[in-house]
Amino acid sequence: MDKLPGVDDWGRCGVMGIVNVTPDSFSDGGLWLDPGRAVAHGLRLAAQGADIVDVGGESTRPGAVRVTPEEETRRVLPVVRALVAAGVAVSVDTMRADVAEAAVDCGARIINDVSGGRADPRMASVVARTGVPFVVMHWRGQSAGMDELAEYEDVVAEAISEVAHQMAVVVSAGVDLDQLVVDPGLGFAKGREDDWALLARLDAWAALGRPVLVAASRKRFLGTLLADPATGEPRPARARDAATAAVSTLAAVQGAWAVRVHDVPGTADAVRVVAALRAAAG
Ligand code: PMM
């Protein structure tokens, strides 16, 4: 089994930089579809302080239509290969076992599956066989219909119990518990209030006994919070990075293992501020 990097390696909450090799992601769709530009962007994120670069070839924005496996593979693999060759620690953001397996063969060190293994019945066996760390995110269904699935009595308790169930499913398929990272899945089958409730209670995820990844970057609940007071229009996605860095600070304070962000410099500073405060507090 591959060791999950963490606070012992970084001395703080980690930073996962995002490279979406897609035409349609909600905040950076189309910017990094060209493989050369995607690789250059990944290298830039690493130079700016990303500990891990997360490469994805399929948009999961609300309402997104799925890409074919061939197209996803074509987008992702050359970028993974080039970043690995440059010494970058790469995770692959995919719901498909074949894409995950091929990416690990190219040197990816983490499989980040927003469905936590639910979208592809073969995923758990690939995770078990490859032995790499695996992100189990809270997920209720594909992006095309996920907004209708955002019904909760107690979003924190229900998301944790649903992730605990999924952890048990993948462990029963042969995955080692120590391979798992958990993620509340902000924005996935969540309303705005649900995202805030989850962020307010990140400490509750400690009950699962696994590192927690938090991915708030540029998401809708931040756009709504920062809406133009005159028009009510949500703040555009690319103008949500200061708020994202604020969330990174709060996540690091609550003990997150890593935060997944588009804009690395603000968050790289934020997690260092939290580490310095922690050290000063003893
Ligand atoms: N969100 C997105 C994509 N991948 N992975 C994890 N683990 N957690 C998330 O919340 C998550 C993810 C969607 O955001 P993007 O389109 O900006 O990448």
Residues whose N, C-alpha, C, O or C-beta is under 5 A from the ligand:
A	BS01	PMM	S25 F26 T60 D93 N112 V114 V135 M137 D183 G185 L186 A215 S217
